[in-house]
Amino acid sequence: DIRMTQSPASLSASLGETVNIECLASEDIYSDLAWYQQKPGKSPQLLIYNANSLQNGVPSRFSGSGSGTQYSLKINSLQSEDVATYFCQQYNNYPWTFGGGTKLELK
Amino acid sequence: EVKLQQSGDELVRPGASVKISCKASGYTFTNYAMYWVKQSPGQGLEWIGTIIPLIDTTSYNQKFKGKATLTADKSSNTAYMELSRLTSEDSAVYYCARGRWDTYFDYWGQGVMVTVSS
């Protein structure tokens, strides 16, 4: 199975700050990577697919980048509604696997 | 509006089975695959398996073979997951999620909490 390692596991940032979350795959996943946001008590919501494509309706302050085994999610100008846990997921090789999550809080 | 409406939370006895439903609306059910995902505090998010309603084809995470059985009813636009021989390790929130075949999940159900307890 492909192992997805997210960092950091938790993060505290201020409003208006830029945040970066990393996701490292144990092997090349050829940009078959998605990012999800999960708010407390809610189901995950798709933010980014194919490593850098923004899902319809997702604010443009979210962006994704990366290739090979290294990927990142960037949030520009952090808003209070961005407080959530973020997960990466690879869909290049069965079984689909997820990162352990990054919990983002406000400082 | 795409919506995946899952059935209610379940409290089940060890050794029993449970069947969860996921009713799709707002899109053509047979144009997409339905994925199932487990979320537990200890194991995080895990892909359980996938069903393609159009051709009734399933694929499973090896870890969940024999544990989960996926079915779909095209007449009612509903996907189902049955979990068998339940143990405390199966206590978790289970989600259905829509996606094209072999890709990411673009819409998720609200989740069903399954609690296995005597």
Interface residues (C-beta under 8 A of the other chain):
Chain A: D32 A34 Y36 K42 S43 P44 Q45 L46 Y49 N50 Q55 F87 Q89 Y91 Y94 P95 W96 T97 F98 G99 G100 G101
Chain B: Y35 G44 L45 E46 W47 S59 N61 Q62 K63 Y95 A97 D102 T103 Y104 F105 D106 Y107 W108 G109 Q110 G111
